[in-house]
Amino acid sequence: MGRLAFLLAAGISLFGALIHFAAPLLGPEWYAFLQAPPRVVSSARAGTWFEPAGAALIGALMFVCCLYALAGAGRLRWLPF
C-alpha cells in the first residue's frame, strides 16, 4: 500500500508540474480556466514576468516532489535529505 501511495503522489505531482509548465505557453485564458488567483490572470494578460516566473518556480518544486515520491516508491535512487 505504501508504494502505491508514493506512485500516486508522484503522478499527481508530475501532472501539476506539467500544468504549471504549460500554462504560460497556453495563455491567460488557461490561467483563468485553472482557477489561478485574479492577480496572476491579470499579470498574464498584461504580459509581465510575474506569472511565467511563478509558474516555472511552482512547476519546478512540484517536479522535485515527484522525484522524491518516486524515490520513496523505490523507482529512483536515494535523493538527498
N, C-alpha and C positions, 0 to 999 in steps of 0.2 A: 504494500500500500504506500509506503514512503517513497519508493522510487517513482511510482505513478504520479504522486503529488508533485514531485520535483519536475517531472516531464511536463505535466500540465502547467506548472508555473513557468517553465521555460517557454512553452508555446504561447502563453498569454503575454509574457514579456516581449517575445520576439514580434508578435503581432502589433503590440503597442509601439515598439521601436520602429517598425516599418511604416506604420501610420504617421508617426512623427517625422520620419524622413521624407515621406511622400507629400505631406500636407503643403509645404512651401512650393512644391512643384505644381500642385493642382489648383492653387489659388485661394482667394479669400472666401469663396463660396464653400469650399470644403472645410475651412476652419469653422464657419457657422454651422455647417451640417454636423460636424463632430462635436458640437456644443462647447467650443472654445469660449473663454470669457470675452465679453464685448470689447475690452481693451485690446486683446490680441486680434480680433477680427478687424477693428478699425485700424490697427497698425498694419495689418496685411493689405488693407485697401489703400492705405497711404504709401505703401512701399518702403517702410522703414526697415532697419536691420533688426529690430526687437523680435519680431515674430520668427524669422528664419533661424536666428541665433538661439532663441529659446527652444524652438522645436528641435534643433540639432542637439542641444545640450540634454534635453529630456530624452530624446531618442538614444543618445549615447549611454545615458545612465540606465535606461531600460535594457539596452543590449548587454551591458555589464551584468545586470540582474539575470538575464537569460543565460549568460555564460556560467555564472555561479550556480544557477539551478541545474544546468547540465552537469557541472562538476559534482554537485550533490547527488545526482542520479547515477553517477559513475560513468557518464558518457564522455567526459573530458578529464584530463589530468588535473591534479590538485592545483587550485589557484591560490595566490597569497591572501592571507587574512581570512 
